[in-house]
Amino acid sequence: MNSKLEGKSGSAVYDGINSVRMSASDREAAISAMRDADAIVDAILWLTHKVEQLGAFLFMKHSIKH
């Protein structure tokens, strides 16, 4: 078990995968699919955060000195 999976081992989804009766290869495929899904969600959240930062920067009101 790699360290990334060990960090997620407390997750209910990973616990569910580990509790179901299946072959080792099917279990590894399911865990790999969950790892891929986690990476995709992390990338979408990162991109969303960067777009928000860019929007805040572009539309920030600059102070006007009188």
Phi and psi in degrees as GROMACS dihedral restraints (atoms count N, CA, C in turn):
[ dihedral_restraints ]
;  ai    aj    ak    al  type     phi  dphi    fc
    3     4     5     6     1   -83.2    20    10
    4     5     6     7     1   169.6    20    10
    6     7     8     9     1   -66.9    20    10
    7     8     9    10     1   -34.7    20    10
    9    10    11    12     1   -63.6    20    10
   10    11    12    13     1   -41.5    20    10
   12    13    14    15     1   -69.6    20    10
   13    14    15    16     1   -37.8    20    10
   15    16    17    18     1   -62.8    20    10
   16    17    18    19     1   -35.5    20    10
   18    19    20    21     1   -66.6    20    10
   19    20    21    22     1   -29.4    20    10
   21    22    23    24     1   -94.6    20    10
   22    23    24    25     1     0.4    20    10
   24    25    26    27     1   -63.8    20    10
   25    26    27    28     1   -19.5    20    10
   27    28    29    30     1   -79.9    20    10
   28    29    30    31     1   -10.0    20    10
   30    31    32    33     1   -68.3    20    10
   31    32    33    34     1   142.4    20    10
   33    34    35    36     1   -63.8    20    10
   34    35    36    37     1   -34.3    20    10
   36    37    38    39     1   -66.4    20    10
   37    38    39    40     1   -46.4    20    10
   39    40    41    42     1   -66.6    20    10
   40    41    42    43     1   -36.2    20    10
   42    43    44    45     1   -63.6    20    10
   43    44    45    46     1   -38.5    20    10
   45    46    47    48     1   -64.2    20    10
   46    47    48    49     1   -41.8    20    10
   48    49    50    51     1   -62.3    20    10
   49    50    51    52     1   -41.5    20    10
   51    52    53    54     1   -72.3    20    10
   52    53    54    55     1   -22.4    20    10
   54    55    56    57     1   -88.2    20    10
   55    56    57    58     1   -17.1    20    10
   57    58    59    60     1   -79.1    20    10
   58    59    60    61     1   142.2    20    10
   60    61    62    63     1   -78.7    20    10
   61    62    63    64     1   117.8    20    10
   63    64    65    66     1  -160.2    20    10
   64    65    66    67     1   166.3    20    10
   66    67    68    69     1   -70.9    20    10
   67    68    69    70     1   161.8    20    10
   69    70    71    72     1   -62.3    20    10
   70    71    72    73     1   -37.3    20    10
   72    73    74    75     1   -68.9    20    10
   73    74    75    76     1   -38.5    20    10
   75    76    77    78     1   -66.3    20    10
   76    77    78    79     1   -39.7    20    10
   78    79    80    81     1   -62.7    20    10
   79    80    81    82     1   -43.6    20    10
   81    82    83    84     1   -65.4    20    10
   82    83    84    85     1   -37.5    20    10
   84    85    86    87     1   -65.3    20    10
   85    86    87    88     1   -41.4    20    10
   87    88    89    90     1   -65.6    20    10
   88    89    90    91     1   -42.5    20    10
   90    91    92    93     1   -66.5    20    10
   91    92    93    94     1   -38.5    20    10
   93    94    95    96     1   -64.4    20    10
   94    95    96    97     1   -41.1    20    10
   96    97    98    99     1   -63.9    20    10
   97    98    99   100     1   -40.7    20    10
   99   100   101   102     1   -65.4    20    10
  100   101   102   103     1   -38.5    20    10
  102   103   104   105     1   -64.3    20    10
  103   104   105   106     1   -41.8    20    10
  105   106   107   108     1   -64.2    20    10
  106   107   108   109     1   -42.3    20    10
  108   109   110   111     1   -63.4    20    10
  109   110   111   112     1   -41.3    20    10
  111   112   113   114     1   -60.6    20    10
  112   113   114   115     1   -41.1    20    10
  114   115   116   117     1   -66.2    20    10
  115   116   117   118     1   -39.6    20    10
  117   118   119   120     1   -65.9    20    10
  118   119   120   121     1   -44.3    20    10
  120   121   122   123     1   -63.1    20    10
  121   122   123   124     1   -42.8    20    10
  123   124   125   126     1   -60.6    20    10
  124   125   126   127     1   -40.4    20    10
  126   127   128   129     1   -66.7    20    10
  127   128   129   130     1   -41.0    20    10
  129   130   131   132     1   -65.0    20    10
  130   131   132   133     1   -42.8    20    10
  132   133   134   135     1   -64.3    20    10
  133   134   135   136     1   -40.0    20    10
  135   136   137   138     1   -62.7    20    10
  136   137   138   139     1   -46.6    20    10
  138   139   140   141     1   -62.1    20    10
  139   140   141   142     1   -43.0    20    10
  141   142   143   144     1   -60.0    20    10
  142   143   144   145     1   -43.5    20    10
  144   145   146   147     1   -63.0    20    10
  145   146   147   148     1   -41.9    20    10
  147   148   149   150     1   -66.9    20    10
  148   149   150   151     1   -38.0    20    10
  150   151   152   153     1   -64.9    20    10
  151   152   153   154     1   -41.1    20    10
  153   154   155   156     1   -61.4    20    10
  154   155   156   157     1   -43.0    20    10
  156   157   158   159     1   -63.1    20    10
  157   158   159   160     1   -42.4    20    10
  159   160   161   162     1   -64.7    20    10
  160   161   162   163     1   -43.4    20    10
  162   163   164   165     1   -61.9    20    10
  163   164   165   166     1   -41.2    20    10
  165   166   167   168     1   -64.9    20    10
  166   167   168   169     1   -38.1    20    10
  168   169   170   171     1   -69.5    20    10
  169   170   171   172     1   -43.6    20    10
  171   172   173   174     1   -70.5    20    10
  172   173   174   175     1   -34.7    20    10
  174   175   176   177     1  -105.0    20    10
  175   176   177   178     1    13.8    20    10
  177   178   179   180     1   -68.5    20    10
  178   179   180   181     1   133.6    20    10
  180   181   182   183     1   -76.0    20    10
  181   182   183   184     1   126.7    20    10
  183   184   185   186     1   -87.5    20    10
  184   185   186   187     1   141.0    20    10
  186   187   188   189     1   -71.4    20    10
  187   188   189   190     1   138.1    20    10
  189   190   191   192     1  -108.3    20    10
  190   191   192   193     1   122.8    20    10
  192   193   194   195     1   -86.0    20    10
  193   194   195   196     1   135.5    20    10
